Amino acid sequence: MRPITLRPHSEASGAPHTRIKERDMYKMAIFLGGFLTLTILIGVLATISPV
């Protein structure tokens, strides 16, 4: 009977090193923050009466 070896999930799935870099996290946060701001701004402008 073979001993059971526990491997991290990334190794177990066969994927190469897939850790997200901090720099990419900052870029994603800035992008999502800008997208949220733009969405809210469009929503606010949509409530203004055209008259």
N, CA, C and O atoms as a Tripos MOL2 file, in Angstrom:
@<TRIPOS>MOLECULE
protein
  204   203    51     0     0
PROTEIN
NO_CHARGES

@<TRIPOS>ATOM
      1 N           0.8400   -1.1920    0.0000 N.3       1 MET1
      2 CA          0.0000    0.0000    0.0000 C.3       1 MET1
      3 C           0.8870    1.2580    0.0000 C.2       1 MET1
      4 O           1.8360    1.3620    0.7770 O.2       1 MET1
      5 N           0.5530    2.2170   -0.8950 N.am      2 ARG2
      6 CA          1.3540    3.4430   -0.9950 C.3       2 ARG2
      7 C           0.9600    4.4410    0.0910 C.2       2 ARG2
      8 O          -0.2070    4.5000    0.4780 O.2       2 ARG2
      9 N           1.9130    5.2210    0.5840 N.am      3 PRO3
     10 CA          1.5470    6.3010    1.5230 C.3       3 PRO3
     11 C           0.8570    7.4250    0.7570 C.2       3 PRO3
     12 O           1.1850    7.6880   -0.4000 O.2       3 PRO3
     13 N          -0.0850    8.0780    1.3970 N.am      4 ILE4
     14 CA         -0.8200    9.1690    0.7650 C.3       4 ILE4
     15 C          -0.0140   10.4480    0.9320 C.2       4 ILE4
     16 O           0.3670   10.8000    2.0480 O.2       4 ILE4
     17 N           0.2490   11.1430   -0.1690 N.am      5 THR5
     18 CA          0.9750   12.4140   -0.0900 C.3       5 THR5
     19 C           0.0060   13.5460   -0.4010 C.2       5 THR5
     20 O          -0.7320   13.5010   -1.3860 O.2       5 THR5
     21 N           0.0210   14.5490    0.4490 N.am      6 LEU6
     22 CA         -0.8590   15.7010    0.2630 C.3       6 LEU6
     23 C          -0.1060   16.7760   -0.5040 C.2       6 LEU6
     24 O           1.0030   17.1570   -0.1290 O.2       6 LEU6
     25 N          -0.7130   17.2610   -1.5790 N.am      7 ARG7
     26 CA         -0.0900   18.3200   -2.3700 C.3       7 ARG7
     27 C          -0.9910   19.5360   -2.3670 C.2       7 ARG7
     28 O          -2.2080   19.3950   -2.2430 O.2       7 ARG7
     29 N          -0.4210   20.7430   -2.5030 N.am      8 PRO8
     30 CA         -1.2670   21.9400   -2.6260 C.3       8 PRO8
     31 C          -2.1720   21.8290   -3.8490 C.2       8 PRO8
     32 O          -1.8610   21.1190   -4.8050 O.2       8 PRO8
     33 N          -3.2880   22.5380   -3.8030 N.am      9 HIS9
     34 CA         -4.2900   22.4370   -4.8710 C.3       9 HIS9
     35 C          -3.7110   22.7770   -6.2460 C.2       9 HIS9
     36 O          -4.0440   22.1270   -7.2380 O.2       9 HIS9
     37 N          -2.8450   23.7960   -6.3070 N.am     10 SER10
     38 CA         -2.2990   24.2030   -7.6100 C.3      10 SER10
     39 C          -1.4490   23.0910   -8.2210 C.2      10 SER10
     40 O          -1.4580   22.8980   -9.4370 O.2      10 SER10
     41 N          -0.7230   22.3680   -7.3880 N.am     11 GLU11
     42 CA          0.0640   21.2430   -7.9040 C.3      11 GLU11
     43 C          -0.8520   20.0880   -8.2820 C.2      11 GLU11
     44 O          -0.6530   19.4310   -9.3040 O.2      11 GLU11
     45 N          -1.8590   19.8460   -7.4450 N.am     12 ALA12
     46 CA         -2.7540   18.7140   -7.6730 C.3      12 ALA12
     47 C          -3.5060   18.8600   -8.9980 C.2      12 ALA12
     48 O          -3.7650   17.8690   -9.6800 O.2      12 ALA12
     49 N          -3.8550   20.0940   -9.3580 N.am     13 SER13
     50 CA         -4.5960   20.3100  -10.5980 C.3      13 SER13
     51 C          -3.6740   20.3200  -11.8110 C.2      13 SER13
     52 O          -4.1460   20.3370  -12.9470 O.2      13 SER13
     53 N          -2.3750   20.3100  -11.5810 N.am     14 GLY14
     54 CA         -1.4230   20.2840  -12.6780 C.3      14 GLY14
     55 C          -1.1280   21.6480  -13.2510 C.2      14 GLY14
     56 O          -0.3690   21.7610  -14.2140 O.2      14 GLY14
     57 N          -1.7270   22.7180  -12.6660 N.am     15 ALA15
     58 CA         -1.4970   24.0610  -13.1790 C.3      15 ALA15
     59 C          -0.1380   24.5720  -12.6980 C.2      15 ALA15
     60 O           0.2650   24.2780  -11.5720 O.2      15 ALA15
     61 N           0.5650   25.3240  -13.5240 N.am     16 PRO16
     62 CA          1.8220   25.9320  -13.0590 C.3      16 PRO16
     63 C           1.5320   27.0120  -12.0300 C.2      16 PRO16
     64 O           0.3720   27.2860  -11.7250 O.2      16 PRO16
     65 N           2.5480   27.6050  -11.5110 N.am     17 HIS17
     66 CA          2.4530   28.6110  -10.4510 C.3      17 HIS17
     67 C           1.4420   29.6890  -10.8440 C.2      17 HIS17
     68 O           1.7110   30.4870  -11.7410 O.2      17 HIS17
     69 N           0.2770   29.7210  -10.1780 N.am     18 THR18
     70 CA         -0.8120   30.6110  -10.5990 C.3      18 THR18
     71 C          -1.1360   31.6560   -9.5470 C.2      18 THR18
     72 O          -2.2760   32.1140   -9.4710 O.2      18 THR18
     73 N          -0.1630   32.0450   -8.7340 N.am     19 ARG19
     74 CA         -0.4180   33.0530   -7.6960 C.3      19 ARG19
     75 C          -0.5620   34.4270   -8.3520 C.2      19 ARG19
     76 O           0.2450   34.8030   -9.2020 O.2      19 ARG19
     77 N          -1.5890   35.1670   -7.9530 N.am     20 ILE20
     78 CA         -1.8070   36.5080   -8.5030 C.3      20 ILE20
     79 C          -0.8480   37.4720   -7.8120 C.2      20 ILE20
     80 O          -0.7530   37.4900   -6.5850 O.2      20 ILE20
     81 N          -0.1440   38.2670   -8.6000 N.am     21 LYS21
     82 CA          0.8150   39.2150   -8.0440 C.3      21 LYS21
     83 C           0.0760   40.3940   -7.4120 C.2      21 LYS21
     84 O          -1.0390   40.7310   -7.8090 O.2      21 LYS21
     85 N           0.7150   41.0060   -6.4280 N.am     22 GLU22
     86 CA          0.0890   42.1490   -5.7570 C.3      22 GLU22
     87 C          -0.1540   43.3010   -6.7300 C.2      22 GLU22
     88 O          -1.1660   43.9970   -6.6410 O.2      22 GLU22
     89 N           0.7900   43.4960   -7.6650 N.am     23 ARG23
     90 CA          0.6420   44.5770   -8.6390 C.3      23 ARG23
     91 C          -0.6330   44.3880   -9.4580 C.2      23 ARG23
     92 O          -1.3490   45.3490   -9.7380 O.2      23 ARG23
     93 N          -0.9090   43.1430   -9.8380 N.am     24 ASP24
     94 CA         -2.1230   42.8590  -10.6070 C.3      24 ASP24
     95 C          -3.3710   43.1040   -9.7670 C.2      24 ASP24
     96 O          -4.4050   43.5230  -10.2880 O.2      24 ASP24
     97 N          -3.2710   42.8410   -8.4590 N.am     25 MET25
     98 CA         -4.4120   43.0970   -7.5740 C.3      25 MET25
     99 C          -4.7030   44.5920   -7.5060 C.2      25 MET25
    100 O          -5.8640   45.0010   -7.5090 O.2      25 MET25
    101 N          -3.6470   45.4110   -7.4440 N.am     26 TYR26
    102 CA         -3.8560   46.8530   -7.4100 C.3      26 TYR26
    103 C          -4.4950   47.3460   -8.7030 C.2      26 TYR26
    104 O          -5.4080   48.1710   -8.6780 O.2      26 TYR26
    105 N          -4.0150   46.8400   -9.8230 N.am     27 LYS27
    106 CA         -4.5880   47.2360  -11.1180 C.3      27 LYS27
    107 C          -6.0660   46.8560  -11.1900 C.2      27 LYS27
    108 O          -6.8930   47.6390  -11.6560 O.2      27 LYS27
    109 N          -6.3890   45.6550  -10.7280 N.am     28 MET28
    110 CA         -7.7710   45.1890  -10.7730 C.3      28 MET28
    111 C          -8.6530   46.0310   -9.8490 C.2      28 MET28
    112 O          -9.7910   46.3510  -10.1950 O.2      28 MET28
    113 N          -8.1270   46.3870   -8.6750 N.am     29 ALA29
    114 CA         -8.8970   47.2000   -7.7280 C.3      29 ALA29
    115 C          -9.1740   48.5910   -8.3020 C.2      29 ALA29
    116 O         -10.2800   49.1140   -8.1720 O.2      29 ALA29
    117 N          -8.1650   49.1800   -8.9350 N.am     30 ILE30
    118 CA         -8.3450   50.5080   -9.5400 C.3      30 ILE30
    119 C          -9.3670   50.4370  -10.6760 C.2      30 ILE30
    120 O         -10.2350   51.3030  -10.7950 O.2      30 ILE30
    121 N          -9.2570   49.3990  -11.5090 N.am     31 PHE31
    122 CA        -10.1930   49.2420  -12.6250 C.3      31 PHE31
    123 C         -11.6230   49.0730  -12.1200 C.2      31 PHE31
    124 O         -12.5420   49.7220  -12.6180 O.2      31 PHE31
    125 N         -11.8080   48.1960  -11.1270 N.am     32 LEU32
    126 CA        -13.1530   47.9590  -10.6100 C.3      32 LEU32
    127 C         -13.7040   49.1870   -9.8910 C.2      32 LEU32
    128 O         -14.9000   49.4690   -9.9670 O.2      32 LEU32
    129 N         -12.8310   49.9190   -9.1910 N.am     33 GLY33
    130 CA        -13.2640   51.1480   -8.5290 C.3      33 GLY33
    131 C         -13.7140   52.1880   -9.5450 C.2      33 GLY33
    132 O         -14.7270   52.8590   -9.3450 O.2      33 GLY33
    133 N         -12.9660   52.3210  -10.6310 N.am     34 GLY34
    134 CA        -13.3490   53.2620  -11.6880 C.3      34 GLY34
    135 C         -14.6390   52.8570  -12.3710 C.2      34 GLY34
    136 O         -15.4770   53.6980  -12.6980 O.2      34 GLY34
    137 N         -14.7910   51.5550  -12.5820 N.am     35 PHE35
    138 CA        -16.0150   51.0620  -13.2140 C.3      35 PHE35
    139 C         -17.2280   51.3110  -12.3200 C.2      35 PHE35
    140 O         -18.2940   51.6890  -12.8060 O.2      35 PHE35
    141 N         -17.0650   51.0980  -11.0090 N.am     36 LEU36
    142 CA        -18.1480   51.3470  -10.0590 C.3      36 LEU36
    143 C         -18.5110   52.8290  -10.0360 C.2      36 LEU36
    144 O         -19.6890   53.1870  -10.0260 O.2      36 LEU36
    145 N         -17.4880   53.6870  -10.0260 N.am     37 THR37
    146 CA        -17.7290   55.1340  -10.0280 C.3      37 THR37
    147 C         -18.4720   55.5590  -11.2880 C.2      37 THR37
    148 O         -19.4200   56.3420  -11.2210 O.2      37 THR37
    149 N         -18.0450   55.0500  -12.4260 N.am     38 LEU38
    150 CA        -18.6960   55.3730  -13.6910 C.3      38 LEU38
    151 C         -20.1510   54.9180  -13.6870 C.2      38 LEU38
    152 O         -21.0340   55.6450  -14.1420 O.2      38 LEU38
    153 N         -20.3970   53.7210  -13.1740 N.am     39 THR39
    154 CA        -21.7610   53.1900  -13.1160 C.3      39 THR39
    155 C         -22.6500   54.0560  -12.2330 C.2      39 THR39
    156 O         -23.7850   54.3620  -12.6000 O.2      39 THR39
    157 N         -22.1370   54.4530  -11.0700 N.am     40 ILE40
    158 CA        -22.9160   55.3050  -10.1620 C.3      40 ILE40
    159 C         -23.1710   56.6630  -10.7970 C.2      40 ILE40
    160 O         -24.2720   57.2030  -10.6830 O.2      40 ILE40
    161 N         -22.1660   57.2210  -11.4640 N.am     41 LEU41
    162 CA        -22.3210   58.5200  -12.1180 C.3      41 LEU41
    163 C         -23.3920   58.4690  -13.2020 C.2      41 LEU41
    164 O         -24.1970   59.3930  -13.3200 O.2      41 LEU41
    165 N         -23.4090   57.3930  -13.9970 N.am     42 ILE42
    166 CA        -24.4390   57.2420  -15.0310 C.3      42 ILE42
    167 C         -25.8120   57.1290  -14.3830 C.2      42 ILE42
    168 O         -26.7820   57.7010  -14.8810 O.2      42 ILE42
    169 N         -25.9020   56.3930  -13.2750 N.am     43 GLY43
    170 CA        -27.1820   56.2610  -12.5710 C.3      43 GLY43
    171 C         -27.6860   57.5940  -12.0470 C.2      43 GLY43
    172 O         -28.8780   57.8910  -12.1230 O.2      43 GLY43
    173 N         -26.7610   58.4050  -11.5080 N.am     44 VAL44
    174 CA        -27.1460   59.7280  -10.9910 C.3      44 VAL44
    175 C         -27.5820   60.6310  -12.1430 C.2      44 VAL44
    176 O         -28.5800   61.3400  -12.0170 O.2      44 VAL44
    177 N         -26.8610   60.6210  -13.2520 N.am     45 LEU45
    178 CA        -27.2250   61.4550  -14.4030 C.3      45 LEU45
    179 C         -28.5730   61.0210  -14.9940 C.2      45 LEU45
    180 O         -29.3100   61.8510  -15.5250 O.2      45 LEU45
    181 N         -28.8910   59.7500  -14.9050 N.am     46 ALA46
    182 CA        -30.1550   59.2480  -15.4660 C.3      46 ALA46
    183 C         -31.3520   59.7460  -14.6690 C.2      46 ALA46
    184 O         -32.4680   59.7860  -15.1880 O.2      46 ALA46
    185 N         -31.1330   60.1250  -13.4150 N.am     47 THR47
    186 CA        -32.2600   60.5790  -12.5900 C.3      47 THR47
    187 C         -32.5640   62.0630  -12.7810 C.2      47 THR47
    188 O         -33.6020   62.5410  -12.3220 O.2      47 THR47
    189 N         -31.6760   62.8010  -13.4550 N.am     48 ILE48
    190 CA        -31.8950   64.2370  -13.6600 C.3      48 ILE48
    191 C         -32.9420   64.4330  -14.7560 C.2      48 ILE48
    192 O         -32.8540   63.8370  -15.8290 O.2      48 ILE48
    193 N         -33.9020   65.2510  -14.4780 N.am     49 SER49
    194 CA        -34.9550   65.5120  -15.4590 C.3      49 SER49
    195 C         -34.4030   66.3420  -16.6170 C.2      49 SER49
    196 O         -33.6730   67.3080  -16.3950 O.2      49 SER49
    197 N         -34.7460   65.9720  -17.8470 N.am     50 PRO50
    198 CA        -34.2240   66.7120  -19.0140 C.3      50 PRO50
    199 C         -34.8430   68.0800  -19.2040 C.2      50 PRO50
    200 O         -34.3530   68.8730  -20.0080 O.2      50 PRO50
    201 N         -35.9040   68.3700  -18.4860 N.am     51 VAL51
    202 CA        -36.5860   69.6650  -18.6660 C.3      51 VAL51
    203 C         -35.8730   70.7500  -17.8890 C.2      51 VAL51
    204 O         -36.2950   71.9060  -17.9150 O.2      51 VAL51
@<TRIPOS>BOND
     1     1     2 1
     2     2     3 1
     3     3     4 2
     4     3     5 am
     5     5     6 1
     6     6     7 1
     7     7     8 2
     8     7     9 am
     9     9    10 1
    10    10    11 1
    11    11    12 2
    12    11    13 am
    13    13    14 1
    14    14    15 1
    15    15    16 2
    16    15    17 am
    17    17    18 1
    18    18    19 1
    19    19    20 2
    20    19    21 am
    21    21    22 1
    22    22    23 1
    23    23    24 2
    24    23    25 am
    25    25    26 1
    26    26    27 1
    27    27    28 2
    28    27    29 am
    29    29    30 1
    30    30    31 1
    31    31    32 2
    32    31    33 am
    33    33    34 1
    34    34    35 1
    35    35    36 2
    36    35    37 am
    37    37    38 1
    38    38    39 1
    39    39    40 2
    40    39    41 am
    41    41    42 1
    42    42    43 1
    43    43    44 2
    44    43    45 am
    45    45    46 1
    46    46    47 1
    47    47    48 2
    48    47    49 am
    49    49    50 1
    50    50    51 1
    51    51    52 2
    52    51    53 am
    53    53    54 1
    54    54    55 1
    55    55    56 2
    56    55    57 am
    57    57    58 1
    58    58    59 1
    59    59    60 2
    60    59    61 am
    61    61    62 1
    62    62    63 1
    63    63    64 2
    64    63    65 am
    65    65    66 1
    66    66    67 1
    67    67    68 2
    68    67    69 am
    69    69    70 1
    70    70    71 1
    71    71    72 2
    72    71    73 am
    73    73    74 1
    74    74    75 1
    75    75    76 2
    76    75    77 am
    77    77    78 1
    78    78    79 1
    79    79    80 2
    80    79    81 am
    81    81    82 1
    82    82    83 1
    83    83    84 2
    84    83    85 am
    85    85    86 1
    86    86    87 1
    87    87    88 2
    88    87    89 am
    89    89    90 1
    90    90    91 1
    91    91    92 2
    92    91    93 am
    93    93    94 1
    94    94    95 1
    95    95    96 2
    96    95    97 am
    97    97    98 1
    98    98    99 1
    99    99   100 2
   100    99   101 am
   101   101   102 1
   102   102   103 1
   103   103   104 2
   104   103   105 am
   105   105   106 1
   106   106   107 1
   107   107   108 2
   108   107   109 am
   109   109   110 1
   110   110   111 1
   111   111   112 2
   112   111   113 am
   113   113   114 1
   114   114   115 1
   115   115   116 2
   116   115   117 am
   117   117   118 1
   118   118   119 1
   119   119   120 2
   120   119   121 am
   121   121   122 1
   122   122   123 1
   123   123   124 2
   124   123   125 am
   125   125   126 1
   126   126   127 1
   127   127   128 2
   128   127   129 am
   129   129   130 1
   130   130   131 1
   131   131   132 2
   132   131   133 am
   133   133   134 1
   134   134   135 1
   135   135   136 2
   136   135   137 am
   137   137   138 1
   138   138   139 1
   139   139   140 2
   140   139   141 am
   141   141   142 1
   142   142   143 1
   143   143   144 2
   144   143   145 am
   145   145   146 1
   146   146   147 1
   147   147   148 2
   148   147   149 am
   149   149   150 1
   150   150   151 1
   151   151   152 2
   152   151   153 am
   153   153   154 1
   154   154   155 1
   155   155   156 2
   156   155   157 am
   157   157   158 1
   158   158   159 1
   159   159   160 2
   160   159   161 am
   161   161   162 1
   162   162   163 1
   163   163   164 2
   164   163   165 am
   165   165   166 1
   166   166   167 1
   167   167   168 2
   168   167   169 am
   169   169   170 1
   170   170   171 1
   171   171   172 2
   172   171   173 am
   173   173   174 1
   174   174   175 1
   175   175   176 2
   176   175   177 am
   177   177   178 1
   178   178   179 1
   179   179   180 2
   180   179   181 am
   181   181   182 1
   182   182   183 1
   183   183   184 2
   184   183   185 am
   185   185   186 1
   186   186   187 1
   187   187   188 2
   188   187   189 am
   189   189   190 1
   190   190   191 1
   191   191   192 2
   192   191   193 am
   193   193   194 1
   194   194   195 1
   195   195   196 2
   196   195   197 am
   197   197   198 1
   198   198   199 1
   199   199   200 2
   200   199   201 am
   201   201   202 1
   202   202   203 1
   203   203   204 2
@<TRIPOS>SUBSTRUCTURE
     1 MET1         2 RESIDUE 1 A MET
     2 ARG2         6 RESIDUE 1 A ARG
     3 PRO3        10 RESIDUE 1 A PRO
     4 ILE4        14 RESIDUE 1 A ILE
     5 THR5        18 RESIDUE 1 A THR
     6 LEU6        22 RESIDUE 1 A LEU
     7 ARG7        26 RESIDUE 1 A ARG
     8 PRO8        30 RESIDUE 1 A PRO
     9 HIS9        34 RESIDUE 1 A HIS
    10 SER10       38 RESIDUE 1 A SER
    11 GLU11       42 RESIDUE 1 A GLU
    12 ALA12       46 RESIDUE 1 A ALA
    13 SER13       50 RESIDUE 1 A SER
    14 GLY14       54 RESIDUE 1 A GLY
    15 ALA15       58 RESIDUE 1 A ALA
    16 PRO16       62 RESIDUE 1 A PRO
    17 HIS17       66 RESIDUE 1 A HIS
    18 THR18       70 RESIDUE 1 A THR
    19 ARG19       74 RESIDUE 1 A ARG
    20 ILE20       78 RESIDUE 1 A ILE
    21 LYS21       82 RESIDUE 1 A LYS
    22 GLU22       86 RESIDUE 1 A GLU
    23 ARG23       90 RESIDUE 1 A ARG
    24 ASP24       94 RESIDUE 1 A ASP
    25 MET25       98 RESIDUE 1 A MET
    26 TYR26      102 RESIDUE 1 A TYR
    27 LYS27      106 RESIDUE 1 A LYS
    28 MET28      110 RESIDUE 1 A MET
    29 ALA29      114 RESIDUE 1 A ALA
    30 ILE30      118 RESIDUE 1 A ILE
    31 PHE31      122 RESIDUE 1 A PHE
    32 LEU32      126 RESIDUE 1 A LEU
    33 GLY33      130 RESIDUE 1 A GLY
    34 GLY34      134 RESIDUE 1 A GLY
    35 PHE35      138 RESIDUE 1 A PHE
    36 LEU36      142 RESIDUE 1 A LEU
    37 THR37      146 RESIDUE 1 A THR
    38 LEU38      150 RESIDUE 1 A LEU
    39 THR39      154 RESIDUE 1 A THR
    40 ILE40      158 RESIDUE 1 A ILE
    41 LEU41      162 RESIDUE 1 A LEU
    42 ILE42      166 RESIDUE 1 A ILE
    43 GLY43      170 RESIDUE 1 A GLY
    44 VAL44      174 RESIDUE 1 A VAL
    45 LEU45      178 RESIDUE 1 A LEU
    46 ALA46      182 RESIDUE 1 A ALA
    47 THR47      186 RESIDUE 1 A THR
    48 ILE48      190 RESIDUE 1 A ILE
    49 SER49      194 RESIDUE 1 A SER
    50 PRO50      198 RESIDUE 1 A PRO
    51 VAL51      202 RESIDUE 1 A VAL
